[in-house]
Amino acid sequence: MDIEALKRELKTLVVEECDMDIGADEILDDEQLIGSDCRLGLDSLDALTISLAVKDRYGRHIDSGNETRAALTSINHLAAFITAE
């Protein structure tokens, strides 16, 4: 899978699943996705929503704890998590 295409898909997934009022193209590949101090302002419920959507669409289960925090750090990290063997 083309990594750039995957990143575009993930940005769209985040915007749609979290019902955001921004365009997918406004999310930077390396910006923080989750947390009160990030620009996007996504919270733990959004993290769960994204995790479930990733499992449904890509078949990759994101466990709670450190793995979730690492995978949901940014679009880059999420894409790397999905493509990892």
C-alpha positions in Angstrom: 0.0 0.0 0.0 1.3 3.5 -0.9 2.1 5.2 2.4 1.1 8.7 1.1 -2.3 7.3 0.0 -2.7 5.6 3.4 -2.0 8.9 5.2 -4.6 10.7 3.1 -7.1 7.9 4.0 -6.3 8.1 7.7 -6.8 11.9 7.7 -10.2 11.5 6.1 -11.0 8.7 8.6 -10.1 10.9 11.5 -12.2 13.9 10.2 -15.2 11.7 9.5 -15.1 9.5 12.5 -14.5 12.3 15.0 -17.0 14.6 13.2 -14.4 17.4 12.9 -15.1 20.8 11.3 -11.8 20.9 9.3 -10.7 19.4 6.1 -8.6 16.3 6.0 -5.9 18.2 4.2 -5.5 20.5 7.2 -4.1 17.7 9.4 -0.3 17.6 9.2 1.4 14.2 9.0 3.4 14.7 12.2 1.1 16.8 14.4 -0.2 15.4 17.6 -3.6 13.9 17.2 -4.8 13.3 20.8 -4.6 15.5 23.9 -5.9 18.7 25.4 -2.8 20.7 24.3 -2.9 19.7 20.7 -4.4 21.9 17.9 -7.0 19.2 17.0 -8.3 18.8 20.5 -9.2 15.2 20.2 -9.8 13.3 23.4 -9.8 9.7 24.7 -13.3 9.1 23.2 -12.0 10.2 19.8 -9.0 7.8 20.3 -11.4 4.9 20.9 -13.4 5.9 17.9 -10.3 6.1 15.7 -9.0 2.7 17.1 -12.3 1.0 16.3 -12.4 2.5 12.7 -8.8 1.3 12.1 -9.7 -2.2 13.3 -12.8 -2.3 11.0 -11.1 -0.8 8.0 -7.5 -2.1 8.2 -7.8 -5.2 10.5 -5.3 -3.8 12.9 -6.3 -3.9 16.6 -4.8 -1.1 18.7 -4.6 -2.2 22.4 -5.0 0.1 25.3 -2.0 1.6 27.0 1.4 2.4 25.5 0.6 0.9 22.1 -2.4 3.1 21.7 -0.6 6.2 22.8 2.2 5.5 20.3 0.0 4.5 17.4 -2.3 7.5 17.9 0.5 10.1 18.3 0.2 11.3 14.7 -0.8 10.3 11.2 2.8 9.2 10.6 2.7 6.9 13.6 -0.7 5.5 12.8 0.3 4.7 9.2 3.5 3.0 10.4 1.4 0.9 12.9 -1.0 -0.2 10.2 1.8 -1.2 7.7 4.0 -2.9 10.3 4.2 -6.7 10.0 
